[in-house]
Amino acid sequence: MRKITLFISLTLLSVILFGCKSEDNPTKQTETNKSEINSEDKYYLYLKDDISKIVISKPKEVNPIVYEEDKDIETIKSVILTAVKRDGIPNMADPEYYLDVIYTNENKQSFHLWLGEKGQDSALGKTEDTHTIYTIREEIADKLRDLIQ
């Protein structure tokens, strides 16, 4: 009789523990997926909110260019969103341009821009992170060059 009671108790305990274990798995799976998404995001730049205007200026230039038309904002936005992180520590000269994204809530996000010659890749970097740059494909850089000049 004692053996039967012990067997039933162990069986019930196993069922309870097994049931608790299967509830934990979906949570762990979701956490894994979130970390995969976040690690994927580290290779691209992102914009934080709705954009009201974009200001591009050369260093020490008094009159910056202000872009407020939707088509111009979309062109510059595509440059930022398609830029891909370059591995390694960059050895870059001073930026050719400063690019400020002004959001509708008046917050600002700033970038450094190195615009290569026509047909060459270009680079973009966050002003607060000088150890990382993002490559801009030549065809996208050409669109930006046409807009700036």
C-alpha positions in Angstrom: 0.0 0.0 0.0 2.8 2.3 0.8 4.4 1.7 -2.6 1.2 2.6 -4.4 0.9 5.9 -2.5 4.5 6.7 -3.2 4.0 5.9 -6.9 0.9 8.0 -7.2 2.6 10.9 -5.4 5.6 10.8 -7.7 3.4 10.6 -10.8 1.3 13.6 -9.7 4.5 15.6 -8.9 6.0 14.7 -12.3 2.8 15.8 -14.1 2.7 19.1 -12.2 6.4 19.8 -12.9 6.1 18.9 -16.6 3.0 21.2 -16.9 5.0 24.1 -15.4 7.9 23.5 -17.7 5.9 23.7 -20.9 4.5 27.1 -19.9 8.0 28.5 -19.6 9.0 27.5 -23.2 6.8 30.0 -25.1 8.2 32.9 -23.0 11.8 31.8 -23.6 11.0 31.5 -27.3 9.6 35.0 -27.4 12.6 36.4 -25.6 14.9 34.7 -28.1 13.0 36.2 -31.0 13.1 39.7 -29.5 16.9 39.5 -29.0 17.4 38.3 -32.5 15.4 41.3 -33.8 17.3 43.7 -31.6 20.7 42.3 -32.8 19.5 42.7 -36.4 18.6 46.3 -35.7 22.1 47.1 -34.7 23.3 47.0 -38.3 20.9 49.7 -39.5 20.1 53.2 -38.6 16.6 54.2 -37.6 14.6 57.3 -37.2 12.7 58.0 -34.0 9.5 59.8 -35.1 7.6 61.8 -37.7 10.0 64.2 -39.5 9.1 67.9 -40.0 12.3 69.0 -41.7 15.9 68.0 -42.5 18.7 70.5 -42.3 22.0 69.8 -44.2 25.0 72.1 -43.8 28.7 72.1 -44.4 31.1 72.7 -41.5 31.5 76.4 -40.7 28.8 77.3 -43.2 26.3 80.0 -42.2 23.4 79.2 -44.4 22.3 75.6 -44.1 19.9 73.9 -46.6 16.5 73.2 -45.1 14.3 70.4 -46.7 10.6 70.5 -45.8 9.0 69.0 -48.9 7.8 65.4 -48.5 9.7 64.1 -51.6 13.0 65.6 -50.4 12.4 64.2 -46.8 11.6 60.8 -48.3 14.8 60.8 -50.4 17.0 61.7 -47.4 15.0 59.3 -45.2 15.8 56.4 -47.6 19.5 57.3 -47.4 19.4 57.0 -43.6 17.3 53.9 -43.4 19.2 51.9 -46.0 22.7 52.7 -44.6 24.4 49.5 -43.3 26.9 49.4 -40.4 30.5 48.9 -41.4 32.6 46.6 -39.2 35.8 47.8 -37.7 36.8 51.2 -36.3 36.6 53.9 -38.9 39.5 56.2 -39.8 37.6 59.1 -41.3 38.4 62.7 -42.0 36.1 65.4 -40.7 32.6 65.1 -42.2 31.7 67.0 -45.3 28.2 67.7 -44.1 26.1 67.8 -41.0 22.7 66.3 -41.3 20.0 67.2 -38.7 16.7 65.4 -38.7 14.1 67.6 -36.9 11.0 65.7 -35.7 7.5 67.1 -35.4 7.9 67.1 -31.6 11.0 69.4 -32.1 13.5 66.7 -31.0 16.6 66.4 -33.2 18.8 63.6 -34.4 22.1 64.5 -35.9 24.5 62.7 -38.3 27.8 63.2 -40.0 27.8 62.7 -43.7 30.7 61.8 -46.0 29.5 62.0 -49.6 31.8 60.2 -52.1 32.2 61.1 -55.8 29.5 60.1 -58.3 29.4 56.3 -58.5 31.1 55.7 -55.1 29.7 54.6 -51.8 29.3 57.2 -49.1 29.1 57.1 -45.3 26.9 58.3 -42.5 27.6 58.4 -38.8 25.7 59.3 -35.6 27.3 62.4 -34.0 27.1 60.8 -30.6 29.0 57.6 -31.8 32.2 58.5 -33.6 33.4 54.9 -33.6 30.7 53.5 -35.9 29.9 54.4 -39.5 27.2 53.2 -41.9 27.8 52.7 -45.6 25.4 54.3 -48.2 25.2 52.5 -51.5 26.3 54.4 -54.5 22.9 54.6 -56.2 21.3 56.0 -53.0 24.2 58.4 -52.5 23.8 59.7 -56.1 20.2 60.6 -55.3 21.3 62.5 -52.2 24.1 64.2 -54.1 21.7 65.4 -56.8 19.4 66.8 -54.1 22.2 68.7 -52.3 23.8 70.2 -55.3 
